[in-house]
Amino acid sequence: MAAAQDPDELLTSTREKANFQRLARLLICGGTSLMREIVDHLCLPSNLPTILKTAAVEKQLKAAKLTKPQWDCLYPSPGVCGESADFDVTLLFRLLRTIWNLTPPATGWDALPTSTDESLVADLVRIKYYRNSVYGHVSQNMEIKDDKFPKLWKDISEALLRMAGQISPTKKIAWQNAIDNFLKDPLTSEDERNAQELQRWYRNDIEVKESIETSANKVIEGMGRLETSVLEEAQDIKDQLGGELKTTSQDVQSLVREEAQGIKDQLGEMHQSIDRLSSSADCRQAGRHQF
């Protein structure tokens, strides 16, 4: 059995713990705030209710498989639409992908984009990726070693600054100053809460993805059994036709192929639906604090 760690050692502030808290705040506050500002930049808050009430947009959002809490946040009551200030990072990301039809980087929604891809969508994906990367460096003490911190800080900061630059040059300068100041400023109790929020954000994402994968596997297994059943029935038809009618073997084989193709088409549609469900689990709930 491993020796228990000293409580004083676990709770004492260290550079490594400070590293984690700074990166957590950079991701939670910076990522959520800038994503919200990008939504507001693409669509003025005063115009958002009109867009959300559009039949075409409602259809897009229904196809995006939003969760009930997300749907309630967008449409809290009949005839009333929510405000971007109330949307968490997950919902903001879904709106950007759905309403504004963002397409994933060449590396997809989950992998780190290439260093040469500095598009807005690539930086949105980077925020999610670095969230996982930062959490992946965490031990039970919630620490990040000094040799890991500079690159993570640089990569996350650069992604946030490019996002700010999408809004305006002035916004980018303001965020550059805020990020530089935060790196030097003393930490507060608020930063500890950001660290805990990052942990909860990550765990929510994992739990949702595991739930989706479990449901997806059950659906795929069911479709597989259906495909086998149809093929067996088609073979029975072939056997019956061989003894009762003058249908050629080529005709029967054609029938089997058509039945099998129909099943494959259904499986393809089901996989697409599963992909949409999986992508809705990106970047679970973030805090709303500011630098």
N, C-alpha and C positions, 0 to 999 in steps of 0.2 A: 504493500500500500504506500502511495506517495505521501510524503510528509506534508502536513497542513501548513499553509503559508501564514506568516505573521500578519494579523489584522492591521497593525500600524503600517507595514510595508504595502499592503493592498490599498490603503486609503491615503497614503502620503502622496502629495503632488510631485510629479517628476517631469522632466523634459519630454519623455516619451508620451506621457498622458496629455501634456499640453499640446504636443503635436497632433494627437488624435482629436482633441477638442477643437483646435483651430480648423482642421480639415472638415470636421463635422459641420461646423458653423458655415464654412465656405460653401459646402454642398447644400445644406438645408436652407440657409437664408438666401445665399446667392442664387442657387438653382431655381428655387420657388419664385422668388421676387422677379427675377429676369424673365422667367417663362411667363409669368402673369403680365409683365410689361409688354412682352412680345405679342401676346393675345390682344392686349388693349391697343397696341400699335397697329395691328392688322385690322382690328375692328373696334372703333370707339365704344366705350362702355354704354353710351346712350343708344347706340345702334344694335347692340348685342341682342336685346329682347326681340327686335324685329327679325333678325336673322334666325334666332332660335325658334320663332313661331312659323317660319317658312316650312311648307309641307315637304319640300325637297330635303331640307336640312334635318327635319325630324325623321325622315326615312333613312337618311345616312346614319344618324345616331342610333336608330333602332338596329340597323345592320351591324353597327360597331359593337353590339352586345355589351352595353354599359351595365354596370351593376345597379341594383335598385337604389342604394344610397347616392350613386352618381346621378341617376336619373332624377331623383328627388331634389338633388342640389340644383340641377338645371331647371327643373319645373316643380318648384315647391308647392304650388297649388294651381288649380285650373285658371288659365289666363295670365299667370304670373311666371316670370322667368328669373332665374338667379343672377347674381353678379359675380364677375370674375374675382373680386376680393374674397369671395367665399369658396372658391374652387381650390382644391388641393393640387399638388403637383401631378398626381396621376390623371386627374380629370383634365387639367390644362394640357397635358401631353396628348390625351385622347382627342381633345378638340382640335389641336394643331394638326394632328394626323388625319382626322376625319373631315372636318369642315374645310380645311385649307388643302386637303389632298396631298399631304407630304408623302413622298416616297422614300423608302429606306436607302441608306448608303449602299454601296456595292457590297459591303461586308455584312449587311443585314441589320436588324434592330437590336441584336444582343452583343455583337462583337465590336471591339474597338475599331473605329474607322481608320483608314490609312492616314499617315501624317500629312499627306498632300491634300486631303479632303478637308477644307475649312468652311464648308457650307453650313448653313444654319441647322439643317437636319442632322448633320454629322455631329455638331456640338451638342445638340439635344441628346443624342445617343451617348455621347461621351459622358454627360453628367450621370446618366444611369449606370454606365460602365464603371466610372470611377467610384460611384457609391458602393458598388459591389467590391471593387478593388480595395478601397479604404477599409471596408468592413472585413475583407479577407486578411488584412494585416493585423487584425485585432486579436489579442490574447484575452484571457479572462480579466486581465488588468486594463483592457481598453487602451492599449499603447501602440504607438508607431515609432519604430526606431529612427534615430537621427539620419541614418544613411538612406532611408526610404522617403523621408519627409520632403526634401527639396524638389525632387522630380514630381511627386504627386502634387505639391503646392503649385509648381510651375504649370503643369499640364491642366489642372482644374482651373487655375486663374486665367490662363490663355483662352480656354473654352468660354468662360464667363465673359471675358472682355470682348471676344468676337460677337457673342450674343448681344452685349450692350451696344456694340458698334452697329448692329443691325437696326437699332432704334435711332441712334444719332451719335455723331462724334462727341458731342458734349456729354452724353450719357456714358460713353466709354471712358472719358477722362475722369468723370466723377467716380466711377467704379474702380478705376485704377488707383485713385487716391485712397478710396475706402479700403481696398485690399491691402495696399502698402501700409496704411495706418494700423489695420487690424493685426498684421504680422508683428508689429512692435508693441501694441497696447497690452496691458495686463489682462488676464482672463478673469471672467466673472462667473457667478453661479449660473447665469444664463447659458454660458458655454457648456457647462456640464449637462444641462437639459437638452441642448442640441445634440450632444453625444448620445444621450439616451434615445432621442428621437430618431437619430440615424439607425440605431440598432433596431428600433421598432419598425421603421420604414423597411429595412432589409427583411426582417422576419415576416412581415405581412406579405411582401412580394413572394417569398419562398413558399409560404403557406398557400397562397392563391394558386401559384404555378403547380404545386403538388396536387391540389384539388382538381385543377383543370386536367393535368396529365392522367390522373386516376379515372376521371370521367371519360376522357378521350380514349383511353385503353379499353374501357368497357364497351364504348360505342364501336370501336374498331373490331373487337372480338365478336360482337354481335353481328356486324356486317360480314365478317368472315364466315360465320356460321350460316348466314343467309346465302352467301355466294355458294357455299358447298351444297346447301339444300337445293338451290335452283339447278345447279349442275347435275345433281343426282336425279332430279325430276326430269330434266332434259334427256338424260340417258335412258330413263324408263320410257319416255316417249319414243325415243329412237328404237328401243327394243320392241315396243308394241307396233310401231309402224313397219318394222322389218318383217313381222309375221302377218300383218293384216292388209297393208296397202302396198302399192307399187312405188312408193316414194323412194328415191335413190339415196344412197348413203351420203352423197354430197349435200343433198337438201337437209338432211338431219344434222350433219355437221355444221351447216350454215346456221341452223336454228340454235344449236348449242353455243356457237360463237356469239350470236346476237344476244342471247341471254347473259352470257359471261360479260360481254362488253357493257351491257346495261348495269350490271353490278359494279363493274370497275368505274363507270361514270359516277354512280352514287357514292362510291368510296372516295373518289376525287373531290366531289363536292363536300363530303364530310370532313376531309382533311383540311380543305380551305376554311371551313367553319371553325375547326379546332384551332387553326393558326390565328384566326381573328380573335378567338377567345383567349389564347395564350398571350397575344400581344397586349390585351387590355390589362394584364397584370403588371405592366411596366411601371416602376418607380412608385411604390405605394406612398401613403400619406406623408407629407412633409410639413414642417412648421411654418409659421408666417412671420417670423421675427426679421428685423432689418439690422444691417450693420450699424 
